[in-house]
Amino acid sequence: MRVITAGLHRLLDFVTIAGFAVAPSVLGLAGFAASLSYVLAAVHLTLTLLTHFPGSAARPVSLALHGAIELAVGVALIVLPWLAGWGGTARMFYVVAGAVILGVWALSAYRAAAV
């Protein structure tokens, strides 16, 4: 069931951006894990600002494409810690971030007709 509207999804995107931006400082991430978190904050901000949410000005990224990108990112974040050899806080952060993104993806209405 798709219960998260496009408007709520957009708000959650900004919460996600803030989470990625502050995670290195709050969680003590270092090295590539910290740098990636900052990059993900910037990329997610760019994606959100370029997405055509219903009721907003025309933008080049459709809501459906936005959803497809988030699906791929969610899966990638869950797998990444094992590929990078991370343990501890970095592993937990990226697995939880990926799971949350997938949860929001599963509950979001990405088709304009379903919003």
Residue pairs with C-beta under 8 A, 6 or more apart in sequence:
1 107
2 107
2 108
2 109
2 110
2 114
3 107
3 109
4 12
4 104
4 107
4 108
4 109
5 109
5 115
6 53
6 54
6 55
6 63
6 108
6 109
6 110
6 112
6 115
7 53
7 54
7 55
9 53
9 104
9 108
9 109
10 48
10 51
10 53
12 104
13 44
13 47
13 48
14 48
16 44
16 97
16 100
16 101
16 104
17 41
17 44
17 45
17 48
18 41
19 97
20 37
20 38
20 40
20 41
20 44
20 97
21 37
21 38
21 41
23 29
23 37
23 93
23 97
24 30
24 33
24 34
24 37
24 38
27 89
27 93
28 89
29 37
29 89
29 90
29 93
32 84
33 84
33 86
33 90
33 93
33 94
37 93
40 73
47 61
47 66
47 69
48 66
49 59
50 59
50 60
50 61
51 59
51 61
51 62
51 63
51 65
51 66
52 58
52 59
52 60
52 61
52 62
52 63
53 59
53 63
54 63
54 112
54 115
63 110
63 111
63 112
63 115
64 110
64 111
66 110
67 105
67 108
67 110
70 101
70 104
70 105
71 102
71 105
73 98
73 101
74 98
74 99
74 101
74 102
74 105
75 98
75 102
76 98
77 94
77 95
77 97
77 98
77 101
78 94
78 95
78 98
78 99
78 102
79 98
80 86
80 94
80 98
81 87
81 90
81 91
81 94
81 95
82 91
84 90
86 94
109 115
